[in-house]
Amino acid sequence: MHDARDPLRGPLGRLTRARRLLDEAERVLVLTGAGISAESGVPTFRDEMEGLWSRFRPEELATPQAFARDPRLVWAWYEWRREQLRTCRPNAAHRALARRLAAAPEGRRLYTQNVDGLHDRAHDELACPDGDAEGARPRPLHGDIFRVRCSRCAWHDRGLDPVDASAVDTLPRCPRCEALVRPAVVWFGEALDPEVLEGAVEHAQNADACLVVGTSAVVQPAASLPRIVLQAGGAVVEVNPQPTPLSSMATVRIAGAAGAVLPELLD
Ligand code: OAD
């Protein structure tokens, strides 16, 4: 009988259904967004009070035009976020996903919209023998805030050192062509790495199930991945404390925080 007091835990409850869907699926696409890092202390973008886009304007900070207009301001904002992230650690949700993917990487892929590197850190902390298996490595859709690239030529590198954004003259310059170096993230109006995106779409078209965690599911093209899975006949499990445009289409929606739900769902 369904447990009306706790619909997540009853035998026919959502957690049980979701776990079964994910266990039985041969090919799984996991899509994560800023919400999976919220419990690590990383601000999301669209939450009403604390969301970054309720305090800052995307077009002034996260577009190529903004960087051309005021590179110092853009770098100051990114360095502020990088500074916050240096003290953040992966949480129970990142770790549960890393464990599950390392244990059963075959047919599974994790795509993240996050640039915070916390999935990678959870993966690296596992230090497991199968850690380099194809399905185990997180795939960033929007780049990596701790990488840098040239704003003019193709040069790119790891960019762990703090950036001095006190003046344009102190900003980092490309060792090849002397143009300004920028964060290696995807800004509004820019295309995603076509290889990563094509791989994600191909995997979505053939996935039996999609696990969507902590994303408002409004930014394209990432938001279309679960919809592609649904159109191809696969199931979608959504984990998010708030409803999203995807919720009414999801096969199972679990209204909860990622750090509490994912260990129960995946371990
Ligand atoms: P958003 O800030 O749009 O959405 C975060 C989602 O996480 C919301 O739906 C919250 O309800 C949910 N959430 C909050 N706390 C949570 C928790 N503890 N557990 C699970 N979910 C939680 O972030 P994204 O959807 O990732 O792009 O945003 C997508 C893109 O928009 C970002 O990659 C970024 C941004 O502009 C670029 O910068 C290009």
Residues whose N, C-alpha, C, O or C-beta is under 5 A from the ligand:
A	BS01	OAD	G33 A34 G35 I36 A38 E39 T44 F45 R46 D47 Q113 N114 H142 V186 W187 F188 G214 T215 S216 A217 V219 V239 N240 P241 Q242 G256 A257 A258
